[in-house]
Amino acid sequence: MAGPHPVGDPAPDDGLLPASAAVDAGERDFGVYLHVPFCRVRCGYCDFNTYTATELRGVKQSDYASQAVLEVEAAARMLTASGVPDRPVSTVFFGGGTPTLLPVTDLTRMLGAVREQWGLQDGAEVTTEANPDSVDAAYLGALAAGGFTRVSFGMQSAVPHVLATLERTHDPERVPLVVEWARAAGLDVSLDLIYGTPGESLANWRTSLEQALSLHPDHLSAYSLIVEDGTKLARQIRRGEIAPTDDDQQADFYELADELLAAAGYHWYEVSNWAASDAHRSRHNLAYWTGQDWWGVGPGAHSHVGGVRWWNVKHPAAYAERMLGGLSPAAGRETLDAPTRELERILLQSRIRTGIPVASLSPAGRIEVAGLIADELINAKAALAGSIELTLRGRLLADAVVRRLSD
């Protein structure tokens, strides 16, 4: 399970937000994230807020959709009472966990509650994550019929021994089937890959990339495996049972991904994300990176509205108790001050290809631009045109770029 909550202030039981959250709200998009915290098994590398059947302490998965609907309804009331104007939802994202462990009627019911409370923008992006072994053709067809537009499959790797180390349960041969079924249903398809698994070779990674590309997804994410404290994989590495991947290997994996994806016509638009066209970028994730507003529904979910960030109680039992008791599920919150918001803006927006306007940087940050060009960390042409855009080297050293721009 995930680690402790962030450090913050107590959240009020009525869920009301400070007046600052409503300032300029009409200029920001509004999205909804729905967390489904259930998994069949716990993968050894995962530190997300997820629970297997033996960890639920009497909570029933079958009751979860009703509890999530209660939070959606409460969220609408809390925002209105806090003076935040109603806005139609631009993006909806079901994550987890494995959302598709629930019956498709539960997912469409939760989506229906979002639609009923706020409405959806025309052309709204509605995504669910799915494991390849958690859906079939009928399930995907029902998602599309219920208003979903996109599915993100956790492929992770095409190599059996890599999947085994990650403790992923699906057969890699099922991935082409679920992609075909999603396409037939009219859903856009994203594939998630992980690189740098202990024991994974560069040839293994090439195999995974080539097999993913052979399926012609609309979008592809490639994330470096981060070994989080408290996970089974961290314990295995600490005991010397598995050798970790070093930073140089991680860089080799990333460079190969960028080379093969670019050759196949995919463009990077965020450090770990590539799309077949601008229309297929993840609009929901772009909202996070550009500081828009979103409400996170479910145990452990995080929300952000107008510089106020809060997080829900983590365990499904505690979440159910608060929802059924008519209380806000928030466990804590923080109101970001101006320096923190500026640091986060640079941290997140520098990762996006469209970048940060040079003119929006502090005087000290603008002074760094020439040095970043000289060090081949940002694109000279883009910088001279007024925007910070990371080079390939800059993407590998993105944290260093952020430190220099924000000093």
N, C-alpha and C positions, 0 to 999 in steps of 0.2 A: 504494500500500500504506500501511498505518497507520504512525504515527510510532513513536518509541522506546518501550521498556517504561517503566513507572513506576519511580521510584527506590525501592528496597527492599533487603531482605537476601537473600543467596543462599538458595535453597530446597534442602532435603536431597534426595539422590537417592532415598531410600526413601519420600519423600512424607509422613512422619509429622508430625502436628500437635502443637503444645504442649498440655499438659494443660488450659490455659484454654479451649480450643476445645470441650471436652466439658461445660463447666459449663452447667447448665440447658438442655442441648440438647433434652431431651424437651418443653420448653415452646415450641419453635420449629418451624415447618413446614420441610420439606425439599423442595426442587425440584431439577430437573436441566435444565441448558441444554446443548444439543448444537450446536456451531458447525460449519457446513458451508462451507468457505472458498472455494468455487468460483463463478465467474461466467463467462458467455459473453463479456461485454465489461465494461470498467471505466467506470462512469459518472463524468463529469467532476467531480462534487461529492463523491464518496465517498472517505472515508479509513478505511473499515473494513478489517479484516485479511482481504482477499480476493485471489484469484489467478485470472488467466485461464490458458488452456492453455499459452501461451508462457512463463509465469512459474513453472512447476511443477518445473523442474530434474529431470526424469525421474520424478517422483512420478506415480502413476496414480490418477485418480479412482476407478477400479474397486477399488482396495485400501483406500479410506478407511474404509468401514464396518467392516472387520475391525480396523483400528487403533483406531477409536472404541470398539468393543466391548472391546478390550483395556484401554482406559482406564477404562471403566465397571467392569470386573471388578477392576482395580487399585484404583479408588476405594473399592469396598466393603471390600477388604482393609485399605486404609490407614486408613479411618475406624474400623473395628473395632479395629485395632492401636493406634489413638490414643485408645481408650476412648470414642469417640463412639457412643452407642447407635443401633441400627438403627431407622429410622423409614420407614414407607411413603411413597412419593413423592406429593406433593399436586399438583404441576404439572410438565409437561415441555414444553420449548419448543425447536423446531428453528429456528435462525436462520442468518444468513450475511452475505454470499454469497447464493446461491440454493439452498436445500436440495433443491428439486424438480428440480434438474439431475441428481440421482442417481436411479437406478431406485427405484420405490416399495418394492421388496423390500429395498433397503438401509436406507431409513428405518424400515420396520417391523422389520427385524432389530435396529437400534440400540434402538428402543423395547422390543423383546423382551428385550434385555439388561438394560435398566433394570428392567423388570418382574421378571425372574428374580433380580436381585441384591437388590432392596429391596421389591418389590411396589408396587402402586399403590393409593392410597386409593380407596374407593368414590366414584365421581363425579369422579375425577381429571381435570383439564383437560390436554389434550394438543394442542398447537398446532404448526403449521408455517407459516413464511413461504413465499410463492410469488409469482413474477412471473406476470402474466396470460398470458404466452406460453410458460410452462414447464409447463403442465398441460392435460389434457383431461378429459372426463367419466369415462373409464375410470380415469385416474390418481386422480382425486378419490374415486371409488367405492372404489378399492383402499385409499386412506388410511383411509377410514371403516371399512372391513372390518378393517383392521389395528389399530384402536384409537384412531385420531386422532379428536378431537372438534371441532376448530376449525381454520380456515385464515385467515391474514392476508395479503391481497393487496396488493402494492405498486402501487396505482393511481397515486399521486403527483399526477396532473393529468388532466383530460379535454380539455385544449387542446393540439393538436399542436405548436405552436411552443414551448410551455413544456416539453413532453416532450423536444423536440429539444435545447433548451438544457441540460436535465438529462442528455441522452444516454440516455434510456430507450428501449428498443427495441420496446415493445409498441404495438399499435394500440389507441387508447382504445375503439374499438367492440367489442373483445374482452372488456372488463370485464363487461358485463352477461351475456355467455355463461358466463364462469367462475363468476360468482355464482350463476347459475341451476343450473349443474352441481353446485356445492358444496351448494346447498340440496337438490337432488334426492338427493344422497348422504347427507343428514342432518347435515351439518357446519354449525356456527355460522360466521358470516362477519364478519370485520373488514376494513375498508378503511383503508389508510394514505395520507394526503395530505401534500404539502409545499407551503407557501406562501412567498412572498417570492423566487421565482426571478427573476433579472434579466430584465427585459422583460415580466414578468407584470403585468397591470393588475388593478384591483379587480374589473372586469367579468369578466376571465378567471377569477379566483378564485371569483366567484359561480357561474360556469358549472360549475366543478369540484365545488363543494359541492352544487349543485342536482342534478347528474347522480349524484353519490354517494348523496344522499338518496333519489333516485328508485328506487334499488335496495334500499332498506330494510335496510341491513346491521344486524347486531346490535350492532356496535361500530365506532367511527370514531376514528382518530388524526389529528391535524393538527399537523404539526411545522414550526416556522420553519426555513427553510434557513439553515444555518450554514456559512459559507465557511471551510473548514479550510485552514491553511497546508500547502503541499506538493501540493495537488490541482490538477488541470488548470484547474478553474474559478477558483481563486485566482490562477493565473498569467495567465489571460485578463483578469481584473479589474485585476491589477497593470499589465498592458501597455495598459490602456485600451480593450481590444476589447469589453468588456461593462461596463455601468454597474451597480454594486451597488444593491440595494434599501436604503433608509435605515430608521432605527428607527421613524419616524412611519408609514411605509407598512406596516411589519410590524405595528404596533399596529392599523392599520385593517383589515388582513387578519384578525387574530385576533378583533377585535370583530365583524366580519361572520360569521365562523365561529360564534362563540358565539350570535349572534342567530338565525341560520338553524337551527342545530342545536337550540337550545332551543325554537324555534317548531315544530320537527318532533317534539318529544317526547323528545329525547335529553338526558340530564343529564350535566354534567361531573362527573367523580369524581377527576380529576387534571388538572393545568394543561393538558396537551395531549391529553387523552383523554375521550371521551364514550361513553356506553352507553345502549342502549334500555331497560335495566333493571339493577338491581343484579346479577342473575344473569348478565348478559353482560359485566360488568367483567372485565378481564384479571387473573385471579388470579395468574398468574405474575409480571407486572410489579408488582402490589401487594405481592408477597413481597419484591421488591427494595426498594420504597419504605418498607416497614415493618421492614426489618432482619432478615428470616428467613434461613435457611441455604440455600445452593445449591452444587452442584458443576457447574462449567463444563467440558465435554468438548470437546477439539479444539484446533487451533493458535490461540494467542492468547487462548483463552477465560479468563475470570476466574471465580474462585470465592470464596465467603465462608462460613466456619463459625465461629460463636461469637467474632466479633471478629478472626479471622485471615483475611486476604485474600491470595490468590496468583493468579498469571497464568502461562499456559503459554508455551513457546517459540512463536514466531510462524510460521515457515515450515513448510509441510507436510512438507518433506524432513527438517528437524530434528525435527519431531514424530514422524514415522515412525521415524526412527533411535532415538529414545529409547523409544518404545513397543515396538519390536521387540527392543530391548536390555534390556527389563525394568526400565527406570528411570522415575521420575516425570517427566512432561513439564513440571513447573513450572520456570519460569526464575527467579522471585523471589517474595518474599512480604513481608508486613508484619503485625505484630500491633498493632492499633489501641489506643492508650491511651484512658483514660476521657474526656478532653476532646475528642479527635478523634471518638470514638463519639457523644458528645453533639452536637457540631456537625453531624455527618452525620445524626443523628436529626432535628434541627430542619430541616436543608436539605431532606431528603427528605419527611418527614411533613407539613411545612407546605404542600407542593404538593398534598396529597390533601384532598378536600373534608371528610372526617371530621376532619381536622386534628390538632392537638396539644392535649392537655389543658393548660389554663392552669396547673393545679397542678403540672405536671411541669417547668415552666420554672424557671430560676434566679430569685432575687429581682430581679436586674437586668432579666431578661427580662420578668417580670411587671409591673414598673414601666412598661415600654414599651407595654403593652396599651392603656391609655387614649389614648396618642398615636396609635397605629395606628388606633384607632376614629375619632378626630378627623380623621385624614388620609384616611379612607374606604378604608383598605387591608385591613381585616378587618371581618367581619360583627359588628355590635354585639350583636345578639340572641344569636348563637352564643357570643360571648365572655362575655356575662353568664351564659350557661348553662354556661360552663366549657370552651369549646373554641375554638381558633383556626381560623377558616374565611376564606379569602381572598375578597374581593370581586372583581368584574371588574377594577377598577383594581389591586387587589392582585395578581391573577394577572399583569398586565402588568408589575408592579414586584416580582415575587416575590423577587428577589435582595436588594432593599432591605429587605424584611420580614425575611428571614433574618438580615441583618446586625444589625438592631435587636434581634431576639429573642435573638441569641447573643452580643451584646457583654457 
